[in-house]
Amino acid sequence: MITLDKELNSLAYHGRGIVIGKSADGKKAVIAYFIMGRSENSRNRVFIEDGEGIRTQAFDESKMTDPHLIIYAPVRVLGNKTIVTNGDQTDTIYEGMDRQMTFEESLRSRTFEDDAPNFTPRISGIVHLEDGGMNYAMSILKSANGDDKSTRRYTFAYSDPIKGQGSFIHTYAGAGNPLPSFVGEPKDVVIPDMSLDEFTNFVWTNLNADNKVSLFTRFIDLETGKFESRIVNKNK
């Protein structure tokens, strides 16, 4: 287990990242999703509420040069399931699971992003609440070491997660040209014993100041399904 602040500080540019776990008191599901950006187009974004989820929106519409891969709904809720992803595969998962497909099956129609030469991985997560407990899964769809003709799909499932622990997955493994994709299993991280506001500030503060763009956090009560969320945008 590694502390989340140490992991967030390990890279200047994670790309996009998803954290899912269980609170230290074992009573809540914990979700965090952040986006970072290097180009003006990527940085020109904010998160806004959209029903029970959120969507991205251009901060300055006049500066948006290409909405492709930039504008999407990162978070949607389907009954007792909360979906969080780094792209429009949120809708693919929502629609697939609404037709009784599994999380994994829903993603079989998708690949990595078409942003050569990076071929950014599509990362996704889902939290499922049931009978006062939770389980969750994470997925990454990536190219075969930069070969755009081959897709590798990995799904990681977590049943009865331990309180105070979670998983962290992000799109990039470090600097480079092209950017190297995330490698291996989602990282085991400590979910700190904090309130939602404290946790939000904790994650935001430990993201690289130059590259961070927006952050979404949510605590979901495992007994009632009620949730609280926070949004932080660098652009104001």
Helices and strands as residue ranges (DSSP letters): E 2-3, H 4-8, E 16-22, E 28-36, H 40-43, E 45-50, E 53-58, G 61-63, E 75-78, E 81-85, H 89-98, H 103-106, G 107-109, E 122-130, E 133-144, E 147-159, E 165-170, E 187-190, H 196-205, E 212-221, E 227-233
